[in-house]
Every structure is written in C-alpha cells, then in structure tokens.
Amino acid sequence: MDCLILSYFALSVNLFVARAADLCYTARMKLWIYTLKDHRVADSALTELDKLDDESFIAALREVCHTFDTATPLVLKNHIKHFEQFNIVRFKPADFVETVKFDVLAVEWMKEEEAGKKKPPRRTTYTDDII
C-alpha cells in the first residue's frame, strides 16, 4: 500500500512539474484578443507578453480593451483556469459591468509555430482511372 501511494505521489509530482513548466513559459508569448459581433470579427489585436501570469494577463486585457474603447471584463478564476486548459477564453456580455456592443470578447494564445506558419490546404488526390 505504501508503494502504491509513493508511486502515485511521484506521478502526481511529475505531472505538476510538467504542468508548472508549461504554465511558466517565460519566452515572449502572443495573445490574440478579438471581439465577435454576429459571428464576425469586429475588432482584433495581437499583444505580446514577457511571461504569463494572472497580473500580466489582466494588464494586457485591460490595455487592449482600452484601445478597443470598451469596458474591461471581470476576470474570474474560472476564466484563468479555462485559459490554462484550453488556451482560449471567451467573455460574454454578462461578464462586463457596462453594456458592450459585441457578442463575445475572446483571448487566444497564439503559439509561436502557429503564428508564423500557414497550414497547407487540404487536397483530394484524384486518379486517372476515375472519370
């Protein structure tokens, strides 16, 4: 029983260290902050952060909302957890104290390999045998 508990503890510590290393990314990070109105992008901004923690995330969000001339949303722990798990968080009009003119404010983490590289289009291969 002690061996099982010890191995579980070692596994959970390794997962925590891997997750902590993933979240404490210290290189320049890019956040894409955009607003959606009727399923179309109304405003869009790309901002860079030196490190990702709660304070810098909220400061970047506040700065971009100021440039959009909109209110800053209330950032809850659920928003931070959702961003850590899925690399995207969406704020609805209910998350704002003031009224807003858009449907969704989204913050998305742009990974470095995704930011500069374009995916090739899907192509269907046709053979000469099929008419």
C-alpha positions as CSV (number, residue, x, y, z in Angstrom):
1,M,0.0,0.0,0.0
2,D,2.9,2.4,0.8
3,C,4.5,1.6,-2.5
4,L,1.3,2.4,-4.3
5,I,0.9,5.7,-2.5
6,L,4.5,6.6,-3.1
7,S,4.3,5.8,-6.9
8,Y,1.0,7.9,-7.1
9,F,2.8,10.7,-5.3
10,A,5.8,10.6,-7.6
11,L,3.5,10.5,-10.7
12,S,1.4,13.5,-9.4
13,V,4.6,15.4,-8.6
14,N,5.9,14.8,-12.1
15,L,2.7,15.9,-13.7
16,F,2.7,19.0,-11.5
17,V,6.2,19.9,-12.5
18,A,5.4,19.3,-16.2
19,R,2.3,21.5,-15.9
20,A,4.1,24.2,-13.9
21,A,6.8,24.2,-16.6
22,D,4.2,24.5,-19.2
23,L,2.4,27.4,-17.5
24,C,5.5,29.3,-16.5
25,Y,6.5,29.9,-20.1
26,T,9.0,32.8,-20.0
27,A,9.7,33.5,-23.7
28,R,7.7,36.1,-25.5
29,M,4.1,35.0,-25.8
30,K,1.5,36.3,-28.2
31,L,-2.2,36.8,-27.2
32,W,-4.8,37.4,-29.9
33,I,-7.7,39.4,-28.4
34,Y,-10.7,39.9,-30.6
35,T,-14.4,40.8,-30.5
36,L,-17.2,39.0,-32.3
37,K,-20.4,40.6,-33.4
38,D,-22.9,38.3,-35.3
39,H,-20.2,35.6,-35.7
40,R,-17.8,38.1,-37.4
41,V,-14.6,39.6,-36.1
42,A,-15.3,43.2,-35.3
43,D,-12.0,44.3,-33.5
44,S,-8.7,42.4,-33.3
45,A,-5.4,43.0,-31.6
46,L,-2.2,41.0,-31.2
47,T,-0.2,41.6,-28.0
48,E,3.0,40.1,-26.6
49,L,3.7,39.2,-23.0
50,D,7.1,38.5,-21.4
51,K,5.6,36.0,-19.1
52,L,2.1,34.6,-18.5
53,D,0.7,35.1,-15.0
54,D,-2.6,36.4,-13.7
55,E,-1.4,40.0,-13.4
56,S,0.2,40.3,-16.8
57,F,-2.9,38.6,-18.4
58,I,-5.3,41.1,-16.8
59,A,-3.0,44.0,-17.7
60,A,-2.8,43.0,-21.3
61,L,-6.5,42.5,-21.5
62,R,-7.1,45.9,-19.8
63,E,-4.7,47.6,-22.3
64,V,-6.4,46.1,-25.4
65,C,-9.9,46.8,-24.1
66,H,-8.8,50.5,-23.7
67,T,-7.7,50.5,-27.4
68,F,-11.0,49.0,-28.4
69,D,-12.8,51.7,-26.3
70,T,-14.8,49.0,-24.4
71,A,-15.1,48.1,-20.8
72,T,-12.8,45.6,-19.2
73,P,-14.4,42.3,-18.3
74,L,-14.4,40.8,-14.8
75,V,-11.8,38.1,-14.8
76,L,-12.7,35.2,-12.5
77,K,-10.7,32.2,-11.5
78,N,-12.8,30.1,-13.9
79,H,-11.6,32.3,-16.8
80,I,-8.0,31.8,-15.8
81,K,-8.4,28.0,-15.4
82,H,-10.2,27.8,-18.8
83,F,-7.4,29.7,-20.4
84,E,-4.8,27.4,-18.9
85,Q,-6.6,24.3,-20.0
86,F,-7.7,25.2,-23.5
87,N,-5.5,28.2,-24.5
88,I,-8.6,30.3,-25.1
89,V,-11.2,32.1,-23.0
90,R,-14.4,33.9,-24.1
91,F,-16.1,36.7,-22.2
92,K,-19.8,37.2,-22.8
93,P,-21.7,40.5,-22.2
94,A,-22.7,39.1,-18.8
95,D,-19.0,39.3,-17.7
96,F,-19.0,43.1,-18.1
97,V,-20.3,45.6,-15.7
98,E,-21.1,48.1,-18.5
99,T,-23.0,47.4,-21.7
100,V,-21.0,46.3,-24.7
101,K,-21.7,46.4,-28.4
102,F,-20.4,42.9,-29.2
103,D,-21.4,39.3,-28.5
104,V,-18.1,37.8,-27.4
105,L,-14.6,39.0,-26.4
106,A,-12.1,36.2,-26.9
107,V,-8.5,35.9,-25.8
108,E,-6.5,33.2,-27.5
109,W,-2.9,32.1,-27.0
110,M,-1.0,32.1,-30.3
111,K,1.8,29.5,-30.2
112,E,4.9,30.5,-31.9
113,E,4.8,27.8,-34.6
114,E,1.2,28.7,-35.3
115,A,1.7,32.4,-35.6
116,G,4.2,32.4,-38.4
117,K,3.3,29.2,-40.3
118,K,0.4,28.7,-42.6
119,K,-1.1,25.2,-42.9
120,P,-1.2,23.8,-46.4
121,P,-4.7,23.4,-47.8
122,R,-6.4,20.0,-47.9
123,R,-6.2,18.4,-51.3
124,T,-8.0,15.4,-52.6
125,T,-5.9,13.2,-54.8
126,Y,-7.6,12.1,-58.0
127,T,-6.5,9.2,-60.1
128,D,-6.8,9.0,-63.8
129,D,-8.9,5.8,-63.6
130,I,-11.9,7.7,-62.1
131,I,-13.9,9.7,-64.6
